[in-house]
Amino acid sequence: MTDNNKKILVLGVGNILLKDEGIGVRTVEKLQAEYAFSPNVQLMDGGTLGMALMDPIMLCDRLIVVDAVVNGGDPGTMYRLVGVEMGKSVAFKNSMHQTDLLETLATCKVLGKCPETVVIGMEPKEFDPWGTELTPPVQARLADICQAVLAEIKESGGEFSPIST
């Protein structure tokens, strides 16, 4: 059973000018292009906005962050981090945006409104030199990371359906 009163924010973070560093944003773009979501689900390109994301974060009940996570695995390896794991995990400490995101979440908590949060991350292959395309091993897993995010949305009480073309 779904809970359509629970506000879910899917936040894709990253810099799309640094190849695989943009996996979070590219995931949100793909989901927006291919699915329609229930009114309680919002997808957002968070780019590299950091503290500027406090308002949308504090307005949701469930936060699903999609980001590149460097953890020494093979390119395209996916990670799911929740709660305390985000601060303690080697993977999330190596996230391209961990400092901004952890500081933003900590500030939200101090202000009394920090949503339940999960990070869906993927091991990048390259983020240097500049480039706007995902590398082949990461691009090959784009559909998989989208499915992982859709599963989180469903588990959180959101609904979605493919957009017919």
N, C-alpha and C positions, 0 to 999 in steps of 0.2 A: 504494500500500500504506500502511496506517495503522500508527502506532506507539502502541498503547494503553497503553504504559508511560510515555509523556510526559504529565505532569500539566499540564493547561491550565486557566488561570483567566481567565474573562471577567468583568471588573470594570467595572460601570457606575457612574460617578461623577457627582455633581451634586446640586443642591438642587431637589427637585420642587416647592417653593413659589415658585420664580422662573421660571415658564413654561418656555421653551426650555432654560434652564440644567439642566433635569432630563432631557435627551434620553438621556444614558447610562443612567440608572436606568430610564426608560421602555422603552428597548431591551431591557434585561435582563428586565424584567417581561413584555414581549411574547414574547420567546424562551422563557421558562420556561412561559408559558401555552400555547404552540403546539408545542413540540418536546420530545422525550425525548432525552437525551444519554447517550453512553457513560460508564462509570464514571470515566474519566480526565478528564472535563470538569466543571468546577464554574462555576456562574454566581453572581455575588454583587453585591448592592446595596451599593456602597461609600460611597454618600451623599457626605458631606464629611468622612470620618473621617481622612484624611491618614495620619500616622504610626501610627495604630492598625491600619492595613492591612499592616504589616510582616510579621507572622506568615504570613497566607495568601499574600502575595507571595513570601516566601522559600521556601515549601513547593511552589511550582509551577516547572515548567520553561519554560513559555511563558505570557506575560501579554498579554492582549488588553484594552486599556482603551478604553472608549467614553465620550466626553465632548463637551461643547459646545466648539467652537474658533472664536474670533473672528479672522478673517483678512481682512475687508473684502469677502468674496464675497457673492453673493446668498444670502438665507436658504435653508437646505436644501442648500447646497453641501457635499459630503463631502470629507474629507481622510484620507489614510493616511500616518502618520508612523512611521518606524522609526529605531532606533539614534541616531546623532549628530543626525539631523534633529530629534529631540524637543527637544534643548537649543538648537539653532541656528535652528530654523524660526521665522519670524515668527508662523506660525499657532499653534504650541504655546506660544510665549511669551505668547500672548494667550488661552490656555486658561483657563477659569475656575478651574482647580485646579492650574496648572502648578507653582507653588512647592511646595505640599505633596507633589505626586506626584514631582517631580524630587528633592526632598530625601529622600523616602522611598526612592526607587530608589537614590540615592547612598549612603544609609545601608546599604541591603541589600548594595550592592557592597562597601562597606568591611568589612562582616561576612562577605564571601565568598560570598554567595548572591543574585545578582541575575539573574532570569530574562530570557530573550530577550523583548523587549517590542515591541509595536506599538500605536499609538493610532489608533483609528478615530473621527474627529471630524466634527461637523456644525456648519455656520454657523448660529447662532441668529438669530431676528428680534427677539425681545424677551425680556428677563429683568428688566424693571422696568416697571410696578409689579408687586406680588405677583400670583400667579395659579397655579393648579395644572394648567391645560390647556396643551398645546403649541399654538403658533400654527399656523394653517392651512398655511403653506408647509413648516413642519418636520414637522407631523403627516402631510402628504402624502408625505414621504420616509421615514417610519418603517419601512415594509416594505423599502425600499432599504438602509437602514443595517443592518437585521436580516440581509439577504442578504449584505452585506459581512462581517459578523461570522461568519456561517455558513461563508463561504468561507475565512476565516482559521482557523476551528476545523478544517475539513476538511484544509486545507493543513498544519496543525500535528499532525495525527494523531488528531483526534477524530472521532467519528461521531454522527449525530443522525438522527431520523426524526420526521415530523409526528405529533402526537397526534391520533388520530381522534376526531371529535366525534359 
